[in-house]
């Protein structure tokens, strides 16, 4: 994704992706060449997605013939060198951040006019076999039309290629453009759309190339299922036997039914579970556990997967209604108890495979909350007797925790995106683990020939997958290496001998110019580092964890790869301009933690404030005709205090303020949008007594009505209530917690603020102001802040709706003169055909400092905004807290 300030003036000359797969090791290069055609310098952002688990091993940048090259350093050393360069003012920053199943590698460079720039990123990854297919996924998001666009994939597989398939993952727009040429052991895939083919439509200037390019293939297999490849001092053993009968399984489904699973997540989980239950075999045993703050069992013990039992289980899950908190600890311990008891009573077939499948979307909020304790409890209860698989649903799940607890217990985890395809993704994951073929697998290599053996994590071998073992070969002139693999298959001990002729591979690899001569070493390093990262996650002592960290660091430096303990420095030949590629410490957080219920003792920090609401102090200046700076980099409309309204006009960079002098009990419409079905109203409350013959009013209650969802949210200075027809749930300001219903999130930060988020379309913040309980005059009140990104319709109106300010009114301020107070000069404002006397002054923004507030400069319009707002303020009075504004 290439982003620039002035899209028309940056030419994307070339966008290339080249990937070579040698014996399941994919080396990928993404290259972009651009030129700045503008007459001024421009910031160009190179932002590409790299598959999670891939190792970035090189990045270069060429700016007008000066090449920046990269090197890997230990993280603290790299940061130190970067800081030193930054202190000299000679640095730019590169950030590597995590997102779902991909990671973003991002760099921003300021490019002078007329200058050419080339970015080139290299990474490698091992391609895993799932459901009898290898799948290579490349993110292709150039962000704009490219004169030369190319995705080039070459596959070299000594075992021979069974098939190569390229699904239409970029859309029907590109039908017939991809070419595939396949030989016995090699294939070439090419995707080269012309500029005309890239266009979204014949007259469009935007590109239709935006998504993942996917290549699927499989290799020929011998009946033994073993393939041993030795090259350049390393061996790789691919193990994937076919034609075996599946072992019977004992499976417990543990399903999170807390409030955050409400809506689409739960609907699709039920749909997926019904399909999964239908696929159980007659020899399988199963049961269901569903949990929120409590744990319920459909059956207290395992039952056979007969049609009648399966049908009964389907009826049971159909009755689930999500609500309450999340007690993961008790649910998993109940599941392990059922399996352990069945084993102790001799109810399990010795050749069967036992497993738990956990489906959850959030952190624990009830019972044991400490993740390390839950991990320890589950490990002690499972005792390496069976596997735990975890499905993390949605963007807010603690995926790191699910991955740790699964790896710790002979299983694996997968993130399921909370969207329309949730059900299909769940079924796809289940299909990967539903046919166990082997257990108790053991590889025996001759000790005198082999050392430093490492393997991809496996415990039971499932149909359509593959086990990969790698190691160093010590015997210099070794011609053959034999391996005996022992495994328990269905009702039999299976002994497999694997053999590979080294000379044949050696000759084949050396003849091919695209083959990576280093593939065995890279695969071994890839597997070794991943195995050590998994071992580090589950290390029982701090000392062992330190030793593993040291080994990972050494491997990272030796093999030039970015891992969590290294960073990449990019520098020019003079070494005076340095950039840093680094990984954030906490990659797991997406949007917002989702639970219906409370998170006790949550830390009191600013995490409750969304990104758009962060504000820094605004400089104050009363220079004549100097335009006030915006209240933040974004123009946020707000209502707070008396109640004062601040409207930021982005074009003229002015803030206009006004008060509404109405009576307590009156309800003012702030936003009324019949297009999106959203209403925001505020009810006034008065101070305890008048001051200077005036009774100040504040917002004591704010109502949100989301008509299309049938949801109402009422916020007072005491409680927060979400209503859905006859259903209602209430939190108090003394809680930190979340309510999610129909993809609407209400997030409460204790005694501070509330954010209401509706998908990605809009968000609101309500701030609480507490006063001294026995204050003679003042009362508790609320403030509301609305960001400019909210996607209201053109029909939106209301006192602070963007509707009446969407087409920004022309505001002309002149004839400045001294006011009654020296710090409050007056001026004449001409707006909407009216001439108004306005006063220069300060208002308060209370988002980050609820006590003192942040000063915001503005021109104050008197008489309740008359002349600046459309009509009279009384036109904005509505009869009820959820009423739409009637059109005049």
C-alpha positions in Angstrom: 0.0 0.0 0.0 1.7 3.2 -1.1 0.3 6.4 0.5 1.3 9.9 -0.4 0.1 13.5 0.2 -0.7 14.3 -3.4 -1.8 11.1 -5.2 -1.7 12.5 -8.7 1.9 13.6 -8.5 3.5 10.3 -7.5 4.2 7.9 -10.3 4.3 4.2 -9.4 6.6 3.0 -12.1 6.8 -0.6 -11.1 5.3 -3.0 -8.5 6.8 -6.5 -8.5 6.4 -9.5 -6.3 8.7 -12.4 -6.9 8.4 -15.6 -4.9 10.4 -18.8 -5.3 9.4 -22.0 -3.5 12.1 -24.6 -3.1 11.0 -27.7 -1.3 8.3 -25.8 0.8 10.6 -22.9 1.6 9.2 -19.7 0.0 11.5 -16.7 -0.6 9.5 -13.6 -1.4 10.6 -10.2 -2.6 8.2 -7.2 -2.8 9.6 -4.3 -4.9 8.1 -0.8 -5.6 9.7 1.9 -7.8 8.3 5.4 -7.7 9.1 9.0 -8.8 7.9 12.3 -7.2 6.5 14.4 -10.1 5.4 17.2 -7.8 7.2 20.5 -7.5 7.5 20.0 -3.7 8.8 17.3 -1.4 6.3 14.5 -0.6 6.0 11.9 2.1 5.8 8.4 0.6 4.7 5.4 2.8 5.7 1.9 1.8 3.4 -0.4 3.7 3.3 -4.1 2.9 1.8 -7.1 4.6 4.0 -10.0 5.5 2.5 -13.4 6.6 2.5 -13.9 10.4 5.4 -16.3 11.2 7.5 -15.3 8.2 11.0 -14.0 8.8 12.0 -10.7 7.3 15.6 -11.1 6.3 16.4 -8.0 4.2 15.2 -4.5 3.3 16.9 -2.1 0.9 15.9 1.4 -0.3 17.4 3.3 -3.1 16.9 7.1 -3.2 18.3 8.7 -6.4 21.2 6.2 -6.6 22.0 6.1 -2.8 21.3 2.7 -1.5 20.3 2.1 2.1 21.1 -1.5 3.3 20.0 -3.5 6.3 21.6 -5.4 9.1 20.2 -7.3 12.1 21.1 -6.3 15.6 20.1 -7.2 19.1 17.0 -5.1 19.9 18.4 -2.8 22.6 21.6 -2.2 20.6 19.6 -1.4 17.5 17.4 1.0 19.4 20.4 2.7 20.9 22.0 3.2 17.5 18.7 4.5 16.1 18.3 6.9 19.1 21.8 8.3 18.5 21.1 8.9 14.9 17.7 10.4 15.7 19.4 12.8 18.2 21.5 14.2 15.3 18.3 14.8 13.3 19.3 12.2 10.7 16.7 9.5 11.0 13.4 8.3 9.7 11.4 5.5 11.4 10.2 2.1 10.2 7.6 0.3 12.3 6.7 -3.3 12.1 3.3 -4.0 13.6 1.0 -7.0 13.9 -2.5 -7.3 12.4 -4.5 -10.5 12.4 -2.8 -13.2 10.3 -0.5 -10.7 8.6 2.0 -8.2 9.8 2.6 -4.7 8.4 6.1 -3.6 7.4 5.9 0.2 7.0 8.4 2.9 6.2 7.8 6.6 5.5 10.3 8.7 3.5 10.3 12.3 2.5 11.1 12.4 -1.2 12.4 15.7 -2.9 10.8 16.8 -6.2 11.8 14.9 -9.3 13.5 12.1 -7.3 13.2 8.4 -7.9 12.9 5.9 -5.0 12.9 2.1 -4.9 11.8 -0.1 -1.9 12.6 -3.8 -1.7 11.6 -6.1 1.1 12.7 -9.8 1.4 11.2 -12.4 3.7 11.0 -16.2 3.8 8.6 -18.7 5.3 7.9 -22.4 5.4 4.7 -23.3 3.7 2.6 -25.7 5.8 0.4 -28.5 4.4 -3.3 -28.2 5.4 -6.1 -30.4 4.1 -3.8 -32.1 1.6 -2.6 -28.8 0.0 0.2 -26.3 0.4 -1.0 -22.7 0.2 1.3 -19.8 -0.5 -0.4 -16.4 0.2 1.0 -13.1 -1.0 -0.5 -9.8 -0.1 -0.7 -7.6 -3.2 -1.9 -4.1 -2.4 -0.1 -1.5 -4.5 -2.6 1.2 -3.6 -2.5 2.8 -7.1 -2.1 2.0 -10.7 1.3 0.7 -11.7 2.9 1.1 -15.2 4.5 -2.3 -14.7 2.7 -4.8 -12.3 3.9 -8.3 -11.9 3.5 -11.3 -9.5 5.9 -14.1 -10.4 5.9 -17.4 -8.5 8.2 -20.3 -9.3 7.9 -23.7 -7.6 10.7 -26.2 -7.4 9.8 -29.5 -5.7 12.2 -32.5 -6.0 9.4 -34.9 -5.0 7.4 -33.9 -8.1 4.3 -31.8 -8.4 0.9 -33.5 -8.3 -1.0 -30.3 -9.2 -0.8 -26.5 -9.1 -3.9 -24.3 -8.7 -4.4 -20.5 -8.5 -7.9 -19.7 -7.1 -9.5 -16.4 -8.2 -8.7 -14.7 -4.9 -8.3 -11.2 -6.3 -11.8 -11.3 -7.8 -13.6 -12.0 -11.1 -12.1 -8.7 -12.5 -8.9 -10.6 -13.2 -10.3 -13.7 -14.9 -8.0 -15.3 -17.3 -5.0 -13.0 -16.6 -2.9 -15.5 -14.5 -0.9 -18.1 -16.5 0.4 -21.4 -15.1 3.0 -23.6 -16.7 3.7 -26.9 -14.9 6.4 -29.5 -15.5 7.1 -32.7 -13.6 9.0 -31.0 -10.8 8.7 -27.3 -11.6 6.0 -24.8 -12.1 5.8 -21.1 -13.1 2.8 -18.8 -12.2 2.6 -15.4 -13.7 0.2 -12.5 -13.1 0.9 -9.4 -15.2 -2.2 -7.1 -15.6 -1.8 -4.1 -17.9 -2.7 -0.6 -16.6 -6.1 -1.0 -18.4 -6.7 -4.3 -16.7 -5.7 -2.9 -13.3 -8.4 -0.1 -13.4 -11.5 -0.7 -11.4 -13.5 0.5 -14.4 -12.5 1.8 -17.8 -12.6 5.4 -16.7 -11.4 4.8 -13.1 -8.0 6.1 -11.9 -8.1 3.6 -8.9 -6.7 0.1 -9.0 -8.7 -3.1 -8.6 -5.6 -4.9 -7.4 -6.2 -5.2 -3.7 -6.1 -8.5 -1.8 -4.2 -11.7 -1.6 -2.7 -13.7 -4.5 -2.9 -17.4 -3.6 -1.1 -20.4 -5.1 -2.1 -23.9 -4.0 -0.2 -27.1 -4.8 0.7 -30.6 -3.6 3.6 -33.0 -4.3 3.7 -36.6 -5.3 4.0 -39.0 -2.3 5.4 -42.4 -1.8 3.1 -44.9 0.0 5.4 -44.8 3.1 4.7 -41.0 3.3 8.3 -40.2 4.0 10.6 -38.0 2.0 14.2 -37.2 3.2 16.2 -34.5 1.4 19.9 -33.8 2.2 21.7 -30.8 0.8 24.6 -28.6 1.8 25.1 -30.2 5.2 21.4 -30.2 6.4 18.6 -32.7 6.0 14.8 -32.1 5.8 12.4 -35.0 6.5 8.8 -34.5 5.2 6.4 -37.0 6.7 2.8 -37.2 5.4 1.5 -40.8 5.0 -1.7 -41.2 3.2 -4.4 -44.0 2.9 -4.6 -44.6 6.7 -7.9 -45.2 8.6 -8.7 -42.3 11.0 -8.4 -43.1 14.7 -11.6 -42.7 16.8 -11.6 -39.5 18.7 -13.0 -38.3 22.1 -13.8 -34.6 21.6 -15.2 -32.0 24.0 -16.4 -28.7 22.5 -16.1 -25.8 25.0 -18.1 -22.8 23.8 -18.0 -19.3 25.2 -21.5 -17.9 25.5 -20.7 -14.7 27.3 -22.4 -11.4 26.4 -19.6 -10.4 24.0 -20.6 -13.4 21.7 -24.0 -11.8 21.1 -25.2 -11.4 17.6 -23.4 -12.5 14.4 -20.6 -14.3 16.3 -23.0 -16.5 18.2 -25.2 -17.1 15.2 -22.3 -18.3 13.1 -20.8 -20.3 15.9 -24.1 -22.2 16.3 -24.3 -22.7 12.5 -20.7 -24.0 12.4 -21.2 -26.3 15.4 -24.3 -27.9 13.8 -22.3 -28.6 10.7 -19.3 -29.9 12.7 -21.5 -32.2 14.8 -22.9 -33.7 11.6 -19.4 -34.8 10.6 -18.7 -36.8 13.8 -18.1 -40.5 13.0 -19.9 -43.3 14.7 -16.7 -44.4 16.5 -16.3 -41.0 18.0 -17.4 -39.9 21.5 -18.2 -36.3 22.4 -19.9 -33.8 24.7 -20.6 -30.0 24.8 -19.8 -27.5 27.5 -21.0 -23.9 27.3 -19.8 -21.2 29.7 -20.2 -17.6 30.7 -19.7 -16.7 34.4 -21.1 -20.2 35.0 -20.3 -23.5 33.3 -23.0 -25.8 31.9 -22.6 -29.3 30.4 -24.9 -30.8 27.8 -23.9 -34.2 29.2 -21.7 -34.8 32.3 -19.8 -37.5 30.4 -18.8 -38.5 26.9 -21.5 -40.1 24.7 -21.3 -42.0 21.4 -21.9 -39.9 18.3 -25.1 -41.7 17.3 -27.5 -39.8 15.0 -29.9 -39.4 18.0 -27.2 -37.9 20.3 -25.9 -35.6 17.6 -29.5 -34.3 16.9 -30.0 -33.7 20.6 -26.7 -31.8 20.9 -27.8 -29.6 17.9 -31.1 -28.7 19.6 -29.2 -27.8 22.8 -26.8 -25.3 21.1 -29.8 -23.8 19.3 -31.2 -22.7 22.6 -28.0 -20.7 23.7 -28.5 -17.0 24.5 -25.3 -15.2 25.2 -25.0 -13.1 28.4 -22.8 -12.5 31.4 -19.0 -12.8 31.9 -16.3 -15.2 30.8 -15.0 -18.0 33.1 -12.4 -19.7 30.9 -10.5 -21.4 33.8 -13.5 -23.3 35.2 -14.8 -24.3 31.7 -11.4 -25.8 30.7 -11.0 -27.6 34.0 -14.5 -29.1 33.8 -13.6 -30.4 30.3 -10.3 -31.9 31.4 -12.1 -33.5 34.4 -14.6 -35.3 32.0 -11.8 -36.6 29.8 -9.6 -37.7 32.7 -12.5 -39.4 34.4 -13.4 -41.3 31.2 -9.8 -42.4 30.9 -9.6 -43.5 34.5 -12.8 -45.6 34.2 -11.4 -47.3 31.1 -14.1 -45.8 28.8 -11.6 -44.7 26.1 -10.2 -46.8 23.3 -6.4 -47.1 23.8 -5.9 -46.2 20.1 -8.3 -43.2 20.2 -7.2 -39.6 20.3 -8.7 -37.2 23.0 -9.0 -33.5 22.4 -10.7 -30.3 23.6 -11.8 -27.6 21.2 -12.2 -24.2 22.9 -14.2 -21.5 21.0 -13.9 -18.0 22.7 -13.7 -14.3 21.8 -12.3 -12.7 24.9 -10.3 -12.4 28.1 -11.5 -14.1 31.3 -13.6 -11.6 33.3 -15.0 -14.0 36.0 -13.3 -16.5 38.3 -9.5 -16.9 37.8 -8.3 -13.8 35.8 -4.5 -14.3 35.8 -3.6 -15.9 32.5 -0.4 -17.6 33.7 -2.4 -19.3 36.5 -5.1 -20.5 34.0 -2.3 -21.8 31.8 -0.7 -23.6 34.8 -4.0 -25.1 36.0 -4.9 -26.5 32.5 -1.4 -27.9 32.0 -1.5 -29.7 35.3 -5.0 -31.1 34.6 -4.2 -32.3 31.0 -0.9 -33.9 32.0 0.1 -34.4 28.3 -2.7 -36.9 27.9 -4.7 -35.1 25.2 -4.7 -32.0 23.0 -6.3 -28.6 23.4 -7.2 -26.6 20.3 -8.3 -23.0 20.5 -10.4 -20.9 18.1 -10.2 -17.2 18.9 -13.1 -15.3 17.4 -13.0 -11.6 16.4 -10.5 -8.8 16.7 -10.6 -8.4 20.4 -9.5 -11.9 21.5 -6.3 -12.4 23.4 -4.9 -14.6 20.7 -1.4 -14.8 22.3 -2.9 -16.4 25.4 -4.9 -18.9 23.3 -1.8 -19.7 21.3 0.3 -20.3 24.5 -2.3 -22.5 26.2 -2.8 -24.6 23.0 1.0 -25.0 22.3 1.5 -26.0 25.9 -1.1 -28.8 25.6 -0.2 -30.5 22.3 -2.5 -28.5 20.2 -2.7 -25.3 18.1 -4.7 -22.1 17.9 -6.3 -20.2 15.1 -7.8 -16.7 14.9 -11.2 -16.6 13.3 -12.2 -13.2 12.0 -15.6 -12.0 13.2 -17.3 -11.5 9.8 -19.6 -13.1 7.4 -17.2 -16.1 6.9 -16.8 -17.0 10.6 -18.8 -20.2 10.1 -16.7 -21.4 7.1 -13.5 -20.6 8.9 -14.5 -22.6 12.0 -15.4 -25.6 9.8 -12.2 -25.3 7.9 -10.2 -25.4 11.2 -12.2 -28.4 12.5 -11.5 -30.2 9.2 -7.8 -29.9 9.9 -7.9 -31.7 13.2 -10.9 -34.0 12.7 -9.1 -37.0 11.2 -6.3 -38.1 13.5 -4.3 -40.9 11.7 -1.3 -41.5 14.0 -0.3 -41.0 17.6 2.9 -41.7 19.6 5.1 -40.8 16.6 8.9 -41.3 17.0 11.7 -40.5 14.6 14.9 -42.4 15.1 18.0 -41.1 13.2 21.5 -42.5 13.5 23.2 -40.5 16.2 26.6 -40.7 14.5 25.3 -39.0 11.4 22.8 -36.4 12.6 22.7 -33.6 15.2 20.6 -30.5 16.2 17.4 -32.2 15.2 14.3 -30.0 15.3 10.7 -30.5 14.1 7.6 -28.6 13.3 5.3 -28.8 16.3 3.0 -31.9 16.2 1.5 -34.3 18.6 -1.1 -36.4 16.7 -0.8 -36.6 12.9 -4.0 -35.5 11.1 -5.1 -36.3 7.6 -3.9 -33.8 5.0 -1.2 -32.3 7.2 2.5 -32.9 7.4 5.3 -33.3 9.9 8.6 -31.7 9.1 11.9 -32.6 10.8 15.2 -31.0 10.1 18.8 -31.3 11.4 22.5 -31.1 10.6 24.3 -33.9 8.8 27.7 -34.4 10.4 29.2 -37.1 8.2 31.0 -35.3 5.4 30.7 -37.9 2.6 27.3 -39.3 3.5 25.5 -40.8 0.5 22.4 -42.2 2.2 20.6 -41.5 5.4 18.0 -43.9 6.8 15.3 -43.0 9.3 13.0 -45.4 11.1 9.6 -43.8 12.0 7.5 -45.7 14.6 3.9 -44.6 15.1 0.7 -46.0 16.5 -1.9 -46.2 13.8 -5.5 -47.6 13.9 -5.1 -50.9 15.7 -1.5 -51.5 14.6 2.1 -50.5 15.1 3.2 -48.9 11.9 6.9 -48.9 11.1 8.1 -46.8 8.2 11.5 -46.7 6.6 12.3 -43.7 4.5 15.2 -43.4 2.1 16.4 -40.7 -0.3 19.1 -40.8 -2.9 21.2 -37.7 -2.1 23.1 -37.6 -5.4 19.9 -37.3 -7.4 18.7 -34.2 -5.4 22.2 -32.6 -5.5 22.3 -32.8 -9.3 18.7 -31.6 -9.7 19.1 -28.6 -7.4 22.4 -27.4 -8.9 20.9 -27.4 -12.4 18.1 -25.1 -11.6 19.0 -21.4 -11.5 15.9 -20.4 -9.5 16.4 -23.1 -6.8 17.6 -21.7 -3.4 20.9 -23.5 -2.6 20.4 -22.5 1.0 16.9 -24.0 1.4 17.8 -26.8 3.8 19.7 -24.4 6.2 16.9 -21.8 6.1 14.2 -24.4 6.7 16.2 -25.8 9.7 16.7 -22.3 11.1 13.0 -21.5 10.6 11.9 -24.6 12.4 14.5 -24.3 15.2 13.6 -20.6 16.0 9.8 -21.4 16.0 10.4 -24.4 18.2 12.5 -22.3 20.6 9.8 -19.5 20.7 7.2 -22.1 21.6 9.5 -23.6 24.3 10.2 -20.1 25.7 6.4 -19.4 26.0 6.0 -22.5 28.2 9.3 -22.4 30.1 8.7 -23.2 33.8 11.5 -21.1 35.2 12.9 -17.6 34.5 16.4 -19.0 34.1 15.4 -21.5 31.4 13.5 -18.7 29.6 16.6 -16.5 29.7 18.7 -19.3 28.2 16.2 -19.9 25.4 16.0 -16.2 24.7 19.8 -16.1 24.4 19.7 -19.0 21.9 17.0 -17.4 19.8 18.9 -14.1 19.7 22.1 -16.0 18.5 20.1 -17.8 15.8 18.6 -14.5 14.7 22.0 -12.9 14.3 23.6 -16.0 12.7 20.8 -16.4 10.1 20.0 -12.6 9.6 16.3 -12.7 10.5 14.1 -10.3 12.4 12.6 -12.1 15.5 11.0 -10.6 18.7 14.5 -10.1 20.1 16.2 -8.5 17.2 15.6 -5.4 15.1 16.7 -4.4 11.6 18.8 -1.3 11.1 18.7 0.4 7.7 21.5 2.8 6.9 23.1 4.7 4.1 26.7 4.2 3.0 27.9 7.1 5.3 26.1 5.5 8.2 24.7 8.9 9.3 21.1 8.2 8.4 19.6 5.2 10.3 16.2 3.7 10.3 14.8 1.0 12.6 12.5 -1.9 11.9 11.1 -3.2 15.1 8.2 -5.2 16.6 5.8 -3.7 19.1 5.7 -5.3 22.6 2.0 -6.1 22.6 0.8 -7.2 19.1 -2.5 -8.7 20.1 -4.8 -5.8 20.7 -7.2 -5.1 17.8 -10.2 -3.0 18.7 -11.7 -3.4 22.1 -12.0 -6.1 24.8 -15.5 -7.5 24.4 -17.4 -9.0 27.3 -20.8 -8.5 28.7 -20.0 -8.0 32.3 -17.4 -6.3 34.4 -13.6 -6.3 34.6 -12.9 -5.7 38.3 -9.9 -3.7 39.3 -9.0 -2.7 35.7 -6.0 -0.3 35.6 -7.0 3.4 35.4 -5.2 4.6 32.4 -6.1 6.4 29.1 -6.8 3.2 27.2 -10.5 4.0 27.4 -9.9 7.1 25.2 -10.1 6.2 21.5 -7.3 7.4 19.2 -9.4 10.2 17.8 -10.1 11.7 21.2 -6.5 12.1 22.3 -5.7 15.8 22.6 -2.7 17.9 23.7 -2.8 21.4 25.1 -3.5 24.1 22.6 -1.3 27.2 22.5 -3.2 30.3 23.4 -2.7 33.5 21.4 -4.8 36.7 21.1 -2.9 38.2 18.2 -5.4 40.2 16.0 -6.8 38.2 13.1 -4.6 35.3 13.9 -6.6 32.2 13.1 -6.9 29.8 16.1 -5.2 26.5 15.8 -7.6 23.5 15.6 -8.4 21.9 18.9 -6.6 18.9 17.8 -5.4 17.6 14.4 -9.0 16.4 13.9 -12.0 18.7 14.0 -14.1 17.2 16.8 -17.4 18.8 17.6 -18.2 18.8 21.3 -20.7 19.9 24.0 -19.4 20.2 27.6 -20.0 22.3 30.7 -22.6 25.1 30.7 -23.5 23.4 28.1 -21.1 25.0 25.8 -20.8 24.0 22.2 -17.5 24.1 20.3 -17.7 23.8 16.5 -14.4 23.6 14.6 -14.4 24.9 11.0 -11.5 23.0 9.4 -11.2 25.2 6.2 -10.9 28.5 8.1 -9.2 26.9 11.1 -11.5 28.6 13.4 -13.4 27.5 16.5 -16.9 28.9 17.1 -18.5 28.6 20.5 -22.0 29.2 21.8 -24.1 28.4 24.9 -27.7 27.4 25.0 -29.7 29.2 27.7 -32.6 26.8 28.2 -34.4 25.5 31.3 -33.7 22.3 33.3 -35.7 19.3 32.0 -35.6 20.5 28.4 -34.2 18.0 25.8 -31.9 19.3 23.1 -31.3 17.5 19.8 -27.5 17.2 19.1 -27.6 14.8 16.2 -30.6 13.6 14.2 -29.8 11.5 11.1 -32.8 9.8 9.5 -30.3 8.4 6.8 -28.4 6.2 9.3 -31.2 6.1 11.9 -29.1 7.7 14.6 -30.3 10.1 17.2 -28.3 11.8 20.0 -30.2 14.0 22.5 -29.3 15.6 25.8 -31.5 16.5 28.7 -30.6 19.5 30.8 -30.2 19.7 34.5 -30.0 22.9 36.5 -27.5 24.0 39.1 -28.6 24.0 42.8 -29.2 27.7 42.8 -28.9 30.8 40.6 -25.8 32.9 40.5 -25.8 36.5 39.2 -29.6 36.0 38.5 -28.7 33.2 36.1 -29.3 29.5 36.6 -26.6 27.5 34.8 -27.7 24.3 33.1 -25.7 21.2 32.1 -26.4 17.9 30.5 -27.5 15.5 33.2 -28.7 12.7 30.8 -27.7 11.8 27.2 -29.7 9.4 25.0 -28.5 7.5 22.0 -31.0 5.8 19.7 -29.7 3.5 16.9 -33.0 2.9 15.1 -31.7 0.3 12.6 -30.4 -1.9 15.4 -33.4 -1.2 17.7 -30.9 -0.2 20.4 -31.1 2.6 23.0 -28.3 3.8 25.3 -29.2 6.1 28.2 -26.3 7.7 30.1 -26.9 9.6 33.4 -24.4 10.8 36.0 -25.1 7.5 37.9 -25.8 4.7 35.4 -25.3 3.5 31.8 -28.2 1.4 30.4 -28.4 -0.4 27.1 -32.0 -1.3 26.0 -33.0 -3.8 23.3 -36.8 -4.0 23.4 -37.6 -5.7 26.7 -34.0 -6.6 27.3 -31.9 -4.2 29.3 -28.5 -4.2 31.1 -27.1 -1.5 33.3 -23.6 -0.6 34.5 -22.7 2.1 36.9 -19.9 4.7 36.7 -18.0 2.7 39.5 -17.5 -0.2 37.0 -15.0 -0.7 34.2 -16.6 -2.9 31.7 -18.1 -3.4 28.3 -21.5 -4.2 26.8 -21.6 -5.5 23.2 -24.9 -6.1 21.4 -25.6 -6.3 17.7 -22.1 -5.1 16.9 -22.5 -2.0 19.1 -19.9 -1.6 21.8 -20.4 0.4 25.0 -17.1 0.7 26.8 -17.1 2.2 30.3 -13.9 3.5 32.0 -14.5 3.8 35.7 -15.5 7.3 36.9 -14.1 8.8 33.7 -15.7 8.3 30.3 -17.7 6.1 28.0 -17.1 5.3 24.3 -19.9 4.0 22.1 -18.6 2.4 18.9 -20.8 1.3 16.0 -18.8 -1.0 13.8 -16.3 1.1 11.9 -18.8 3.7 11.0 -19.1 6.0 14.0 -18.1 6.5 17.6 -19.0 8.9 20.5 -17.4 9.8 23.8 -19.3 10.9 26.9 -17.2 12.4 29.7 -18.3 12.4 33.4 -17.8 15.5 35.6 -18.1 14.9 39.3 -18.3 17.8 41.8 -17.9 17.9 45.5 -21.0 16.1 46.9 -22.0 19.0 49.2 -21.1 21.8 46.7 -23.6 24.6 47.4 -24.2 25.4 43.7 -22.7 22.9 41.1 -24.0 19.4 40.2 -22.5 16.4 38.4 -22.9 16.6 34.6 -21.9 15.0 31.3 -20.0 16.2 28.2 -20.2 14.7 24.7 -17.5 14.6 21.9 -18.1 13.5 18.3 -15.2 12.9 15.9 -15.3 14.1 12.3 -14.9 10.6 10.8 -18.4 9.6 11.8 -20.2 8.5 8.7 -23.5 10.4 9.0 -25.7 10.8 5.9 -26.2 14.1 4.1 -29.6 14.4 5.9 -28.0 14.7 9.3 -28.9 17.7 11.4 -28.9 18.8 15.0 -27.0 21.3 17.1 -23.6 19.7 16.6 -24.3 17.4 13.7 -21.9 17.8 10.8 -25.1 18.3 8.7 -25.5 22.0 9.1 -21.7 22.5 9.0 -20.9 19.9 6.2 -20.7 22.6 3.6 -18.7 24.9 5.8 -20.3 28.3 6.1 -18.2 31.2 5.0 -17.2 33.1 8.2 -15.7 36.6 7.9 -14.5 38.2 11.1 -13.5 41.9 11.1 -13.5 45.1 13.0 -11.8 43.8 16.1 -12.0 46.1 19.1 -11.5 46.0 22.9 -14.2 44.3 24.9 -15.4 44.8 28.4 -12.5 42.8 29.7 -9.0 43.3 28.2 -8.5 39.5 27.6 -11.9 39.3 25.7 -11.7 41.5 22.5 -14.9 41.8 20.4 -15.3 41.6 16.6 -18.0 41.5 14.0 -18.8 38.1 12.4 -20.5 37.8 9.1 -22.0 34.4 8.5 -25.1 33.0 6.7 -26.1 36.6 5.8 -26.1 37.7 9.5 -23.9 40.3 11.2 -23.1 39.2 14.8 -21.0 40.7 17.6 -18.7 37.9 18.8 -16.3 37.8 21.7 -12.8 36.2 21.7 -12.2 33.9 24.6 -11.4 30.5 25.9 -13.5 27.4 26.4 -12.5 24.1 28.0 -11.9 20.7 26.5 -12.3 18.1 29.2 -11.4 14.9 27.4 -8.0 14.3 28.9 -8.2 16.5 32.0 -11.6 16.3 33.5 -10.7 18.7 36.4 -8.9 21.6 34.8 -9.6 20.9 31.2 -7.6 22.1 28.2 -8.0 25.7 27.0 -9.4 26.1 23.5 -9.5 29.5 21.8 -12.8 30.4 20.1 -15.0 33.2 18.9 -18.1 33.2 21.2 -21.5 33.7 19.6 -24.1 35.2 22.1 -27.8 34.7 22.3 -27.7 30.9 22.2 -25.9 30.8 18.9 -28.5 32.8 17.1 -27.4 33.7 13.6 -24.7 31.0 13.5 -26.9 27.9 14.0 -29.7 27.3 11.5 -32.9 28.8 13.0 -33.5 29.3 16.7 -32.2 27.1 19.5 -35.9 26.3 20.4 -36.2 24.6 17.0 -33.8 21.9 18.4 -36.0 21.0 21.4 -37.5 17.5 21.2 -40.2 15.9 23.4 -38.4 12.7 24.3 -34.9 11.4 24.9 -35.0 9.3 21.7 -37.0 11.6 19.4 -35.8 12.5 15.9 -35.8 16.2 15.0 -38.8 17.3 13.1 -38.0 19.0 9.8 -39.1 22.7 9.7 
